[in-house]
Amino acid sequence: MIDSTTRVQDALQIAIQREKIAYEFYKKASKVVDDPGAKKMFSFLAEEEAKHVRMLEEEYEKNILQEM
């Protein structure tokens, strides 16, 4: 849980984990649905989540790891 005492690096790590979970969910959903439209939508959503993971990881590296 994120609250006012959560450190930025911890919040970023939580966000990265949640984006990865969402990615896996959408990726799996895209493989199990039969409807082509739903398959396309879930694949798109998985790609978006993967972008979010990359973006958050870049922010973590730039703002947290380089400061250490």
N, CA, C and O atoms as a Tripos MOL2 file, in Angstrom:
@<TRIPOS>MOLECULE
protein
  272   271    68     0     0
PROTEIN
NO_CHARGES

@<TRIPOS>ATOM
      1 N           0.8450   -1.1770    0.0000 N.3       1 MET1
      2 CA          0.0000    0.0000    0.0000 C.3       1 MET1
      3 C           0.8890    1.2380    0.0000 C.2       1 MET1
      4 O           1.9150    1.2820    0.6790 O.2       1 MET1
      5 N           0.4940    2.2070   -0.7460 N.am      2 ILE2
      6 CA          1.2300    3.4630   -0.8190 C.3       2 ILE2
      7 C           0.5120    4.5040    0.0330 C.2       2 ILE2
      8 O          -0.6970    4.7010   -0.0900 O.2       2 ILE2
      9 N           1.2800    5.1670    0.9000 N.am      3 ASP3
     10 CA          0.7210    6.2540    1.6990 C.3       3 ASP3
     11 C           1.7560    7.3720    1.8000 C.2       3 ASP3
     12 O           2.7570    7.3660    1.0840 O.2       3 ASP3
     13 N           1.5130    8.3130    2.6760 N.am      4 SER4
     14 CA          2.3830    9.4930    2.7620 C.3       4 SER4
     15 C           3.7850    9.1680    3.2670 C.2       4 SER4
     16 O           4.6880    9.9950    3.1470 O.2       4 SER4
     17 N           3.9800    7.9810    3.8270 N.am      5 THR5
     18 CA          5.3080    7.6060    4.3200 C.3       5 THR5
     19 C           6.0990    6.7630    3.3250 C.2       5 THR5
     20 O           7.2510    6.4150    3.5840 O.2       5 THR5
     21 N           5.4930    6.4350    2.2000 N.am      6 THR6
     22 CA          6.1430    5.5940    1.2000 C.3       6 THR6
     23 C           7.2570    6.3660    0.4950 C.2       6 THR6
     24 O           7.0580    7.4900    0.0350 O.2       6 THR6
     25 N           8.4240    5.7450    0.4200 N.am      7 ARG7
     26 CA          9.5380    6.3640   -0.2940 C.3       7 ARG7
     27 C           9.2790    6.2740   -1.8030 C.2       7 ARG7
     28 O           8.5920    5.3660   -2.2720 O.2       7 ARG7
     29 N           9.8320    7.2160   -2.5420 N.am      8 VAL8
     30 CA          9.6280    7.2660   -3.9950 C.3       8 VAL8
     31 C          10.0960    5.9700   -4.6410 C.2       8 VAL8
     32 O           9.3950    5.4200   -5.4910 O.2       8 VAL8
     33 N          11.2640    5.4730   -4.2570 N.am      9 GLN9
     34 CA         11.7740    4.2490   -4.8750 C.3       9 GLN9
     35 C          10.8590    3.0610   -4.6090 C.2       9 GLN9
     36 O          10.7070    2.1900   -5.4640 O.2       9 GLN9
     37 N          10.2510    3.0220   -3.4280 N.am     10 ASP10
     38 CA          9.3170    1.9390   -3.1230 C.3      10 ASP10
     39 C           8.0400    2.0640   -3.9510 C.2      10 ASP10
     40 O           7.5050    1.0680   -4.4370 O.2      10 ASP10
     41 N           7.5620    3.2860   -4.1060 N.am     11 ALA11
     42 CA          6.3630    3.5140   -4.9190 C.3      11 ALA11
     43 C           6.6110    3.1100   -6.3650 C.2      11 ALA11
     44 O           5.7460    2.5080   -7.0010 O.2      11 ALA11
     45 N           7.7930    3.4390   -6.8890 N.am     12 LEU12
     46 CA          8.1190    3.0500   -8.2660 C.3      12 LEU12
     47 C           8.2020    1.5370   -8.4000 C.2      12 LEU12
     48 O           7.7300    0.9780   -9.3900 O.2      12 LEU12
     49 N           8.7900    0.8740   -7.4240 N.am     13 GLN13
     50 CA          8.8780   -0.5850   -7.4740 C.3      13 GLN13
     51 C           7.4950   -1.2270   -7.4210 C.2      13 GLN13
     52 O           7.2350   -2.2060   -8.1200 O.2      13 GLN13
     53 N           6.6180   -0.6820   -6.6020 N.am     14 ILE14
     54 CA          5.2410   -1.1870   -6.5350 C.3      14 ILE14
     55 C           4.5490   -0.9810   -7.8790 C.2      14 ILE14
     56 O           3.8710   -1.8800   -8.3770 O.2      14 ILE14
     57 N           4.7190    0.1940   -8.4600 N.am     15 ALA15
     58 CA          4.0940    0.4930   -9.7530 C.3      15 ALA15
     59 C           4.6090   -0.4510  -10.8330 C.2      15 ALA15
     60 O           3.8280   -0.9380  -11.6500 O.2      15 ALA15
     61 N           5.9080   -0.7130  -10.8450 N.am     16 ILE16
     62 CA          6.4920   -1.6260  -11.8350 C.3      16 ILE16
     63 C           5.8860   -3.0130  -11.6820 C.2      16 ILE16
     64 O           5.5030   -3.6370  -12.6720 O.2      16 ILE16
     65 N           5.7970   -3.5000  -10.4460 N.am     17 GLN17
     66 CA          5.2140   -4.8190  -10.2050 C.3      17 GLN17
     67 C           3.7720   -4.8980  -10.6810 C.2      17 GLN17
     68 O           3.3690   -5.8820  -11.3000 O.2      17 GLN17
     69 N           3.0060   -3.8730  -10.3930 N.am     18 ARG18
     70 CA          1.5850   -3.8790  -10.7880 C.3      18 ARG18
     71 C           1.4240   -3.8160  -12.3000 C.2      18 ARG18
     72 O           0.5240   -4.4450  -12.8560 O.2      18 ARG18
     73 N           2.2800   -3.0700  -12.9590 N.am     19 GLU19
     74 CA          2.2340   -3.0120  -14.4260 C.3      19 GLU19
     75 C           2.5940   -4.3700  -15.0190 C.2      19 GLU19
     76 O           2.0020   -4.7900  -16.0140 O.2      19 GLU19
     77 N           3.5550   -5.0560  -14.4170 N.am     20 LYS20
     78 CA          3.9360   -6.3900  -14.8950 C.3      20 LYS20
     79 C           2.7890   -7.3780  -14.7120 C.2      20 LYS20
     80 O           2.5420   -8.2180  -15.5780 O.2      20 LYS20
     81 N           2.0950   -7.2750  -13.5950 N.am     21 ILE21
     82 CA          0.9390   -8.1460  -13.3510 C.3      21 ILE21
     83 C          -0.1510   -7.8710  -14.3840 C.2      21 ILE21
     84 O          -0.7460   -8.8030  -14.9250 O.2      21 ILE21
     85 N          -0.4120   -6.5980  -14.6560 N.am     22 ALA22
     86 CA         -1.4190   -6.2340  -15.6590 C.3      22 ALA22
     87 C          -1.0070   -6.7450  -17.0340 C.2      22 ALA22
     88 O          -1.8410   -7.2490  -17.7860 O.2      22 ALA22
     89 N           0.2830   -6.6170  -17.3660 N.am     23 TYR23
     90 CA          0.7860   -7.1190  -18.6510 C.3      23 TYR23
     91 C           0.5010   -8.6170  -18.7780 C.2      23 TYR23
     92 O          -0.0270   -9.0680  -19.7940 O.2      23 TYR23
     93 N           0.8490   -9.3740  -17.7560 N.am     24 GLU24
     94 CA          0.6340  -10.8230  -17.7930 C.3      24 GLU24
     95 C          -0.8520  -11.1600  -17.9260 C.2      24 GLU24
     96 O          -1.2190  -12.0880  -18.6470 O.2      24 GLU24
     97 N          -1.6940  -10.4130  -17.2390 N.am     25 PHE25
     98 CA         -3.1350  -10.6390  -17.3260 C.3      25 PHE25
     99 C          -3.6320  -10.4440  -18.7590 C.2      25 PHE25
    100 O          -4.3180  -11.3070  -19.3080 O.2      25 PHE25
    101 N          -3.2820   -9.3010  -19.3620 N.am     26 TYR26
    102 CA         -3.7490   -9.0080  -20.7190 C.3      26 TYR26
    103 C          -3.1460   -9.9620  -21.7390 C.2      26 TYR26
    104 O          -3.8180  -10.3620  -22.6900 O.2      26 TYR26
    105 N          -1.8900  -10.3260  -21.5490 N.am     27 LYS27
    106 CA         -1.2370  -11.2600  -22.4720 C.3      27 LYS27
    107 C          -1.9500  -12.6100  -22.4330 C.2      27 LYS27
    108 O          -2.2340  -13.1990  -23.4760 O.2      27 LYS27
    109 N          -2.2340  -13.0920  -21.2350 N.am     28 LYS28
    110 CA         -2.9310  -14.3670  -21.0880 C.3      28 LYS28
    111 C          -4.3400  -14.2770  -21.6560 C.2      28 LYS28
    112 O          -4.7940  -15.1890  -22.3470 O.2      28 LYS28
    113 N          -5.0290  -13.1830  -21.3670 N.am     29 ALA29
    114 CA         -6.3930  -13.0050  -21.8780 C.3      29 ALA29
    115 C          -6.4020  -13.0220  -23.3990 C.2      29 ALA29
    116 O          -7.3160  -13.5740  -24.0110 O.2      29 ALA29
    117 N          -5.3820  -12.4150  -24.0150 N.am     30 SER30
    118 CA         -5.3310  -12.3780  -25.4840 C.3      30 SER30
    119 C          -5.1710  -13.7710  -26.0800 C.2      30 SER30
    120 O          -5.5530  -14.0160  -27.2240 O.2      30 SER30
    121 N          -4.6030  -14.6770  -25.2940 N.am     31 LYS31
    122 CA         -4.3850  -16.0390  -25.7910 C.3      31 LYS31
    123 C          -5.5830  -16.9530  -25.5840 C.2      31 LYS31
    124 O          -5.7380  -17.9450  -26.2960 O.2      31 LYS31
    125 N          -6.4350  -16.6240  -24.6100 N.am     32 VAL32
    126 CA         -7.5370  -17.5420  -24.3010 C.3      32 VAL32
    127 C          -8.8750  -17.1410  -24.9150 C.2      32 VAL32
    128 O          -9.7800  -17.9690  -25.0080 O.2      32 VAL32
    129 N          -9.0130  -15.8880  -25.3330 N.am     33 VAL33
    130 CA        -10.2880  -15.4850  -25.9360 C.3      33 VAL33
    131 C         -10.3400  -15.9180  -27.3930 C.2      33 VAL33
    132 O          -9.3150  -15.9940  -28.0700 O.2      33 VAL33
    133 N         -11.5350  -16.1970  -27.8580 N.am     34 ASP34
    134 CA        -11.7180  -16.6120  -29.2450 C.3      34 ASP34
    135 C         -12.0720  -15.4490  -30.1600 C.2      34 ASP34
    136 O         -11.7380  -15.4580  -31.3450 O.2      34 ASP34
    137 N         -12.7420  -14.4600  -29.6130 N.am     35 ASP35
    138 CA        -13.1940  -13.3250  -30.4130 C.3      35 ASP35
    139 C         -11.9940  -12.5250  -30.9260 C.2      35 ASP35
    140 O         -11.1800  -12.0640  -30.1260 O.2      35 ASP35
    141 N         -11.8710  -12.3520  -32.2530 N.am     36 PRO36
    142 CA        -10.7240  -11.6230  -32.8120 C.3      36 PRO36
    143 C         -10.6060  -10.1890  -32.2990 C.2      36 PRO36
    144 O          -9.5000   -9.6960  -32.0770 O.2      36 PRO36
    145 N         -11.7430   -9.5220  -32.1130 N.am     37 GLY37
    146 CA        -11.7130   -8.1540  -31.6040 C.3      37 GLY37
    147 C         -11.1910   -8.0920  -30.1760 C.2      37 GLY37
    148 O         -10.3950   -7.2180  -29.8320 O.2      37 GLY37
    149 N         -11.6450   -9.0240  -29.3530 N.am     38 ALA38
    150 CA        -11.1810   -9.0790  -27.9620 C.3      38 ALA38
    151 C          -9.7040   -9.4480  -27.9080 C.2      38 ALA38
    152 O          -8.9490   -8.9050  -27.1020 O.2      38 ALA38
    153 N          -9.2980  -10.3760  -28.7710 N.am     39 LYS39
    154 CA         -7.8950  -10.7790  -28.8370 C.3      39 LYS39
    155 C          -7.0120   -9.5780  -29.1820 C.2      39 LYS39
    156 O          -5.9620   -9.3720  -28.5750 O.2      39 LYS39
    157 N          -7.4470   -8.8000  -30.1530 N.am     40 LYS40
    158 CA         -6.6930   -7.6100  -30.5690 C.3      40 LYS40
    159 C          -6.6380   -6.5840  -29.4350 C.2      40 LYS40
    160 O          -5.5910   -5.9910  -29.1760 O.2      40 LYS40
    161 N          -7.7660   -6.3810  -28.7680 N.am     41 MET41
    162 CA         -7.8210   -5.4170  -27.6720 C.3      41 MET41
    163 C          -6.8850   -5.8220  -26.5360 C.2      41 MET41
    164 O          -6.1230   -4.9950  -26.0350 O.2      41 MET41
    165 N          -6.9390   -7.0940  -26.1290 N.am     42 PHE42
    166 CA         -6.0800   -7.5470  -25.0380 C.3      42 PHE42
    167 C          -4.6010   -7.4910  -25.4240 C.2      42 PHE42
    168 O          -3.7540   -7.1740  -24.5890 O.2      42 PHE42
    169 N          -4.2950   -7.7920  -26.6670 N.am     43 SER43
    170 CA         -2.9030   -7.6800  -27.1310 C.3      43 SER43
    171 C          -2.4330   -6.2340  -27.0670 C.2      43 SER43
    172 O          -1.3150   -5.9530  -26.6350 O.2      43 SER43
    173 N          -3.2970   -5.3200  -27.5000 N.am     44 PHE44
    174 CA         -2.9670   -3.8960  -27.4380 C.3      44 PHE44
    175 C          -2.7350   -3.4610  -25.9900 C.2      44 PHE44
    176 O          -1.7640   -2.7660  -25.6940 O.2      44 PHE44
    177 N          -3.6260   -3.8720  -25.0980 N.am     45 LEU45
    178 CA         -3.4870   -3.5020  -23.6890 C.3      45 LEU45
    179 C          -2.2010   -4.0710  -23.0890 C.2      45 LEU45
    180 O          -1.5470   -3.4090  -22.2830 O.2      45 LEU45
    181 N          -1.8370   -5.2880  -23.4750 N.am     46 ALA46
    182 CA         -0.5770   -5.8740  -22.9990 C.3      46 ALA46
    183 C           0.6070   -5.0400  -23.4700 C.2      46 ALA46
    184 O           1.5360   -4.7860  -22.7040 O.2      46 ALA46
    185 N           0.5740   -4.6140  -24.7290 N.am     47 GLU47
    186 CA          1.6540   -3.7710  -25.2620 C.3      47 GLU47
    187 C           1.7480   -2.4560  -24.4950 C.2      47 GLU47
    188 O           2.8450   -1.9800  -24.2040 O.2      47 GLU47
    189 N           0.6070   -1.8750  -24.1710 N.am     48 GLU48
    190 CA          0.6020   -0.6210  -23.4140 C.3      48 GLU48
    191 C           1.2050   -0.8200  -22.0230 C.2      48 GLU48
    192 O           1.9740    0.0160  -21.5490 O.2      48 GLU48
    193 N           0.8550   -1.9160  -21.3830 N.am     49 GLU49
    194 CA          1.4120   -2.1990  -20.0550 C.3      49 GLU49
    195 C           2.9210   -2.4080  -20.1420 C.2      49 GLU49
    196 O           3.6570   -1.9730  -19.2560 O.2      49 GLU49
    197 N           3.3870   -3.0670  -21.1990 N.am     50 ALA50
    198 CA          4.8320   -3.2610  -21.3830 C.3      50 ALA50
    199 C           5.5370   -1.9110  -21.5330 C.2      50 ALA50
    200 O           6.6420   -1.7230  -21.0240 O.2      50 ALA50
    201 N           4.8980   -0.9790  -22.2290 N.am     51 LYS51
    202 CA          5.4650    0.3740  -22.3590 C.3      51 LYS51
    203 C           5.5460    1.0520  -20.9950 C.2      51 LYS51
    204 O           6.5280    1.7250  -20.6820 O.2      51 LYS51
    205 N           4.5110    0.8680  -20.1940 N.am     52 HIS52
    206 CA          4.4950    1.4650  -18.8570 C.3      52 HIS52
    207 C           5.6350    0.9050  -18.0050 C.2      52 HIS52
    208 O           6.3000    1.6440  -17.2790 O.2      52 HIS52
    209 N           5.8520   -0.4100  -18.1040 N.am     53 VAL53
    210 CA          6.9420   -1.0380  -17.3530 C.3      53 VAL53
    211 C           8.2710   -0.4180  -17.7560 C.2      53 VAL53
    212 O           9.0700   -0.0370  -16.9010 O.2      53 VAL53
    213 N           8.5090   -0.3170  -19.0670 N.am     54 ARG54
    214 CA          9.7740    0.2670  -19.5460 C.3      54 ARG54
    215 C           9.9330    1.7030  -19.0630 C.2      54 ARG54
    216 O          11.0150    2.0960  -18.6260 O.2      54 ARG54
    217 N           8.8690    2.4810  -19.1380 N.am     55 MET55
    218 CA          8.9190    3.8770  -18.7210 C.3      55 MET55
    219 C           9.2420    3.9880  -17.2240 C.2      55 MET55
    220 O          10.0900    4.7880  -16.8280 O.2      55 MET55
    221 N           8.5740    3.1970  -16.4100 N.am     56 LEU56
    222 CA          8.8130    3.2320  -14.9700 C.3      56 LEU56
    223 C          10.2150    2.7420  -14.6190 C.2      56 LEU56
    224 O          10.8600    3.2910  -13.7260 O.2      56 LEU56
    225 N          10.6850    1.7130  -15.3170 N.am     57 GLU57
    226 CA         12.0380    1.2210  -15.0670 C.3      57 GLU57
    227 C          13.0820    2.2650  -15.4490 C.2      57 GLU57
    228 O          14.0890    2.4200  -14.7580 O.2      57 GLU57
    229 N          12.8470    2.9760  -16.5380 N.am     58 GLU58
    230 CA         13.7600    4.0560  -16.9350 C.3      58 GLU58
    231 C          13.7780    5.1600  -15.8860 C.2      58 GLU58
    232 O          14.8440    5.6730  -15.5420 O.2      58 GLU58
    233 N          12.6120    5.5270  -15.3790 N.am     59 GLU59
    234 CA         12.5360    6.5430  -14.3290 C.3      59 GLU59
    235 C          13.2640    6.0780  -13.0700 C.2      59 GLU59
    236 O          13.9710    6.8510  -12.4250 O.2      59 GLU59
    237 N          13.0810    4.8230  -12.7380 N.am     60 TYR60
    238 CA         13.7480    4.2730  -11.5550 C.3      60 TYR60
    239 C          15.2650    4.3490  -11.7200 C.2      60 TYR60
    240 O          15.9750    4.7900  -10.8170 O.2      60 TYR60
    241 N          15.7510    3.9150  -12.8790 N.am     61 GLU61
    242 CA         17.1920    3.9560  -13.1350 C.3      61 GLU61
    243 C          17.7240    5.3860  -13.1220 C.2      61 GLU61
    244 O          18.7720    5.6640  -12.5400 O.2      61 GLU61
    245 N          16.9970    6.2820  -13.7640 N.am     62 LYS62
    246 CA         17.4450    7.6690  -13.8880 C.3      62 LYS62
    247 C          17.3900    8.4080  -12.5550 C.2      62 LYS62
    248 O          18.3180    9.1440  -12.2200 O.2      62 LYS62
    249 N          16.3290    8.2250  -11.8000 N.am     63 ASN63
    250 CA         16.1190    9.0290  -10.5990 C.3      63 ASN63
    251 C          16.4990    8.3560   -9.2870 C.2      63 ASN63
    252 O          16.7080    9.0360   -8.2820 O.2      63 ASN63
    253 N          16.5920    7.0420   -9.2830 N.am     64 ILE64
    254 CA         16.8950    6.3550   -8.0300 C.3      64 ILE64
    255 C          18.2990    5.7520   -8.0620 C.2      64 ILE64
    256 O          19.1190    6.0400   -7.1900 O.2      64 ILE64
    257 N          18.5750    4.9200   -9.0590 N.am     65 LEU65
    258 CA         19.8600    4.2310   -9.0910 C.3      65 LEU65
    259 C          21.0280    5.1810   -9.2970 C.2      65 LEU65
    260 O          22.0930    4.9850   -8.7110 O.2      65 LEU65
    261 N          20.8460    6.2010  -10.1140 N.am     66 GLN66
    262 CA         21.9420    7.1320  -10.3660 C.3      66 GLN66
    263 C          22.2160    8.0380   -9.1720 C.2      66 GLN66
    264 O          23.2960    8.6210   -9.0740 O.2      66 GLN66
    265 N          21.2580    8.1610   -8.2710 N.am     67 GLU67
    266 CA         21.4500    8.9870   -7.0790 C.3      67 GLU67
    267 C          22.1690    8.2250   -5.9720 C.2      67 GLU67
    268 O          22.6570    8.8320   -5.0180 O.2      67 GLU67
    269 N          22.2380    6.9150   -6.0890 N.am     68 MET68
    270 CA         22.8540    6.0970   -5.0330 C.3      68 MET68
    271 C          24.3620    6.1350   -5.1320 C.2      68 MET68
    272 O          25.0500    5.5070   -4.3270 O.2      68 MET68
@<TRIPOS>BOND
     1     1     2 1
     2     2     3 1
     3     3     4 2
     4     3     5 am
     5     5     6 1
     6     6     7 1
     7     7     8 2
     8     7     9 am
     9     9    10 1
    10    10    11 1
    11    11    12 2
    12    11    13 am
    13    13    14 1
    14    14    15 1
    15    15    16 2
    16    15    17 am
    17    17    18 1
    18    18    19 1
    19    19    20 2
    20    19    21 am
    21    21    22 1
    22    22    23 1
    23    23    24 2
    24    23    25 am
    25    25    26 1
    26    26    27 1
    27    27    28 2
    28    27    29 am
    29    29    30 1
    30    30    31 1
    31    31    32 2
    32    31    33 am
    33    33    34 1
    34    34    35 1
    35    35    36 2
    36    35    37 am
    37    37    38 1
    38    38    39 1
    39    39    40 2
    40    39    41 am
    41    41    42 1
    42    42    43 1
    43    43    44 2
    44    43    45 am
    45    45    46 1
    46    46    47 1
    47    47    48 2
    48    47    49 am
    49    49    50 1
    50    50    51 1
    51    51    52 2
    52    51    53 am
    53    53    54 1
    54    54    55 1
    55    55    56 2
    56    55    57 am
    57    57    58 1
    58    58    59 1
    59    59    60 2
    60    59    61 am
    61    61    62 1
    62    62    63 1
    63    63    64 2
    64    63    65 am
    65    65    66 1
    66    66    67 1
    67    67    68 2
    68    67    69 am
    69    69    70 1
    70    70    71 1
    71    71    72 2
    72    71    73 am
    73    73    74 1
    74    74    75 1
    75    75    76 2
    76    75    77 am
    77    77    78 1
    78    78    79 1
    79    79    80 2
    80    79    81 am
    81    81    82 1
    82    82    83 1
    83    83    84 2
    84    83    85 am
    85    85    86 1
    86    86    87 1
    87    87    88 2
    88    87    89 am
    89    89    90 1
    90    90    91 1
    91    91    92 2
    92    91    93 am
    93    93    94 1
    94    94    95 1
    95    95    96 2
    96    95    97 am
    97    97    98 1
    98    98    99 1
    99    99   100 2
   100    99   101 am
   101   101   102 1
   102   102   103 1
   103   103   104 2
   104   103   105 am
   105   105   106 1
   106   106   107 1
   107   107   108 2
   108   107   109 am
   109   109   110 1
   110   110   111 1
   111   111   112 2
   112   111   113 am
   113   113   114 1
   114   114   115 1
   115   115   116 2
   116   115   117 am
   117   117   118 1
   118   118   119 1
   119   119   120 2
   120   119   121 am
   121   121   122 1
   122   122   123 1
   123   123   124 2
   124   123   125 am
   125   125   126 1
   126   126   127 1
   127   127   128 2
   128   127   129 am
   129   129   130 1
   130   130   131 1
   131   131   132 2
   132   131   133 am
   133   133   134 1
   134   134   135 1
   135   135   136 2
   136   135   137 am
   137   137   138 1
   138   138   139 1
   139   139   140 2
   140   139   141 am
   141   141   142 1
   142   142   143 1
   143   143   144 2
   144   143   145 am
   145   145   146 1
   146   146   147 1
   147   147   148 2
   148   147   149 am
   149   149   150 1
   150   150   151 1
   151   151   152 2
   152   151   153 am
   153   153   154 1
   154   154   155 1
   155   155   156 2
   156   155   157 am
   157   157   158 1
   158   158   159 1
   159   159   160 2
   160   159   161 am
   161   161   162 1
   162   162   163 1
   163   163   164 2
   164   163   165 am
   165   165   166 1
   166   166   167 1
   167   167   168 2
   168   167   169 am
   169   169   170 1
   170   170   171 1
   171   171   172 2
   172   171   173 am
   173   173   174 1
   174   174   175 1
   175   175   176 2
   176   175   177 am
   177   177   178 1
   178   178   179 1
   179   179   180 2
   180   179   181 am
   181   181   182 1
   182   182   183 1
   183   183   184 2
   184   183   185 am
   185   185   186 1
   186   186   187 1
   187   187   188 2
   188   187   189 am
   189   189   190 1
   190   190   191 1
   191   191   192 2
   192   191   193 am
   193   193   194 1
   194   194   195 1
   195   195   196 2
   196   195   197 am
   197   197   198 1
   198   198   199 1
   199   199   200 2
   200   199   201 am
   201   201   202 1
   202   202   203 1
   203   203   204 2
   204   203   205 am
   205   205   206 1
   206   206   207 1
   207   207   208 2
   208   207   209 am
   209   209   210 1
   210   210   211 1
   211   211   212 2
   212   211   213 am
   213   213   214 1
   214   214   215 1
   215   215   216 2
   216   215   217 am
   217   217   218 1
   218   218   219 1
   219   219   220 2
   220   219   221 am
   221   221   222 1
   222   222   223 1
   223   223   224 2
   224   223   225 am
   225   225   226 1
   226   226   227 1
   227   227   228 2
   228   227   229 am
   229   229   230 1
   230   230   231 1
   231   231   232 2
   232   231   233 am
   233   233   234 1
   234   234   235 1
   235   235   236 2
   236   235   237 am
   237   237   238 1
   238   238   239 1
   239   239   240 2
   240   239   241 am
   241   241   242 1
   242   242   243 1
   243   243   244 2
   244   243   245 am
   245   245   246 1
   246   246   247 1
   247   247   248 2
   248   247   249 am
   249   249   250 1
   250   250   251 1
   251   251   252 2
   252   251   253 am
   253   253   254 1
   254   254   255 1
   255   255   256 2
   256   255   257 am
   257   257   258 1
   258   258   259 1
   259   259   260 2
   260   259   261 am
   261   261   262 1
   262   262   263 1
   263   263   264 2
   264   263   265 am
   265   265   266 1
   266   266   267 1
   267   267   268 2
   268   267   269 am
   269   269   270 1
   270   270   271 1
   271   271   272 2
@<TRIPOS>SUBSTRUCTURE
     1 MET1         2 RESIDUE 1 A MET
     2 ILE2         6 RESIDUE 1 A ILE
     3 ASP3        10 RESIDUE 1 A ASP
     4 SER4        14 RESIDUE 1 A SER
     5 THR5        18 RESIDUE 1 A THR
     6 THR6        22 RESIDUE 1 A THR
     7 ARG7        26 RESIDUE 1 A ARG
     8 VAL8        30 RESIDUE 1 A VAL
     9 GLN9        34 RESIDUE 1 A GLN
    10 ASP10       38 RESIDUE 1 A ASP
    11 ALA11       42 RESIDUE 1 A ALA
    12 LEU12       46 RESIDUE 1 A LEU
    13 GLN13       50 RESIDUE 1 A GLN
    14 ILE14       54 RESIDUE 1 A ILE
    15 ALA15       58 RESIDUE 1 A ALA
    16 ILE16       62 RESIDUE 1 A ILE
    17 GLN17       66 RESIDUE 1 A GLN
    18 ARG18       70 RESIDUE 1 A ARG
    19 GLU19       74 RESIDUE 1 A GLU
    20 LYS20       78 RESIDUE 1 A LYS
    21 ILE21       82 RESIDUE 1 A ILE
    22 ALA22       86 RESIDUE 1 A ALA
    23 TYR23       90 RESIDUE 1 A TYR
    24 GLU24       94 RESIDUE 1 A GLU
    25 PHE25       98 RESIDUE 1 A PHE
    26 TYR26      102 RESIDUE 1 A TYR
    27 LYS27      106 RESIDUE 1 A LYS
    28 LYS28      110 RESIDUE 1 A LYS
    29 ALA29      114 RESIDUE 1 A ALA
    30 SER30      118 RESIDUE 1 A SER
    31 LYS31      122 RESIDUE 1 A LYS
    32 VAL32      126 RESIDUE 1 A VAL
    33 VAL33      130 RESIDUE 1 A VAL
    34 ASP34      134 RESIDUE 1 A ASP
    35 ASP35      138 RESIDUE 1 A ASP
    36 PRO36      142 RESIDUE 1 A PRO
    37 GLY37      146 RESIDUE 1 A GLY
    38 ALA38      150 RESIDUE 1 A ALA
    39 LYS39      154 RESIDUE 1 A LYS
    40 LYS40      158 RESIDUE 1 A LYS
    41 MET41      162 RESIDUE 1 A MET
    42 PHE42      166 RESIDUE 1 A PHE
    43 SER43      170 RESIDUE 1 A SER
    44 PHE44      174 RESIDUE 1 A PHE
    45 LEU45      178 RESIDUE 1 A LEU
    46 ALA46      182 RESIDUE 1 A ALA
    47 GLU47      186 RESIDUE 1 A GLU
    48 GLU48      190 RESIDUE 1 A GLU
    49 GLU49      194 RESIDUE 1 A GLU
    50 ALA50      198 RESIDUE 1 A ALA
    51 LYS51      202 RESIDUE 1 A LYS
    52 HIS52      206 RESIDUE 1 A HIS
    53 VAL53      210 RESIDUE 1 A VAL
    54 ARG54      214 RESIDUE 1 A ARG
    55 MET55      218 RESIDUE 1 A MET
    56 LEU56      222 RESIDUE 1 A LEU
    57 GLU57      226 RESIDUE 1 A GLU
    58 GLU58      230 RESIDUE 1 A GLU
    59 GLU59      234 RESIDUE 1 A GLU
    60 TYR60      238 RESIDUE 1 A TYR
    61 GLU61      242 RESIDUE 1 A GLU
    62 LYS62      246 RESIDUE 1 A LYS
    63 ASN63      250 RESIDUE 1 A ASN
    64 ILE64      254 RESIDUE 1 A ILE
    65 LEU65      258 RESIDUE 1 A LEU
    66 GLN66      262 RESIDUE 1 A GLN
    67 GLU67      266 RESIDUE 1 A GLU
    68 MET68      270 RESIDUE 1 A MET
